[in-house]
Amino acid sequence: NFYSSSVEKKYDVFCSYGHLNEGLRRETLNLCRKLKDEGYNVIVGGEFSYEEFKKKLKSSWIGIDAWGGGDCCARLWEILASNTMVMTQQYNIKFPFDFTDGENIVKYETIEEFETKIRKYLNNKDEIKRISDNGHQHLLKYHTAQKRVEYILEIINE
């Protein structure tokens, strides 16, 4: 369960994808490998059971998201639900009650921007915690299944 009690953060970064064919997945994975080679505690790739995936994600300070089989994937929501700071490739999809870069999420559009931002945050755990807590609260306030249905019904009834 993503919403279960908090766990100790023992990994700096979690970066694992099902495939590397879209978005900046290959590039972010390679940069995370580089960070691991530099001594950061990074989970890169790997075949995990879903339960193991959730545990590792929840135990990470930063979770990486990039476009999947389209412009959005479940990883964004899984990271937010884990109360882990999300670094996400900027989506073209417009979300109601969108997230704010640097406040409750970290967005990037290029691999250069990704590298600059991840290096900045890796050295500031207090800032990571602030953004991850804000992201988790924003998720619970606006993006649960119930909140989305309420939003849809509100639009229909206008």
Protein Blocks (a to p, Z undefined) as FASTA:
>chain_A
ZZlccdddfbfbdcddfbfkbcjllmmmmmmmmmmmnopacdeejiddfklmmmmmmmpf
bdcddddebjbdfklmmmmmnopacdddddfbdcehiacehklpccdfbfklmmmmmmmm
mmomklmmmmmmmmmmmmmmmmgmklmmmmmmmmmmZZ
